[in-house]
Amino acid sequence: MDGLKLSQSGAIVRYLAAKHGMDGSPDVYHKTQCDIIAECLRDYKADAYGAWEYWLGPDPSPERLTKLQASNGRFLPRFERQLKRNREEDGYIGGFLVGPKLTYADVYASEVLEEVVAAIPEALSAYPLTAALLEQTRAHPGIAAFLSGKDGHRKMINAAEKDIITYRANVDRALGR
């Protein structure tokens, strides 16, 4: 990427965020807040899905849904508080997690929230600011184009999801789950 050899997905995301002005710059505190939120989101996913589970799949078991609901109870209030703090204490009215504009923390949060809402559609009903963040992120022109399947992006993801479903079924079968 850009003639560089980069590894580690988190580092690559932060590099791209910095390159495209989505890392909270120029404010060092905002950059740090983005990193903190990204780490919190990783914790949320590990708590909800397990360290090696990356998504719930098309038909999550009752046990996985129970685990996700418990994680939602621990993490969704934190995101709601952060959105409120960013608006009320820091004075930013854009509805973002950090600062006045969309950051990679918002995009990452929305990615996780998409999975949560797909499994539990009413999950955000008690969290209006969090639900608004998800809708606002979905409406971003670049993200909306991706989600609509323009340029074949969504088709590529759907093909990858099918591979993941097959892989997961094989792993579950091998482990006797």
Secondary structure, 3 states (H helix, E strand, C coil): CCCCCCCCHHHHHHHHHHHCCCCCCCCHHHHHHHHHHHHHHHHHHHHHHCCCCCCCCCCCCHHHHHHHHHHHHHHHHHHHHHHHHHHHCCCCCCCCCCCCCCCHHHHHHHHHHHHHHHHCCCCCCCCHHHHHHHHHHHHCHHHHHHHHCHHHHHHHHHHHHHHHHHHHHHHHHHCCC
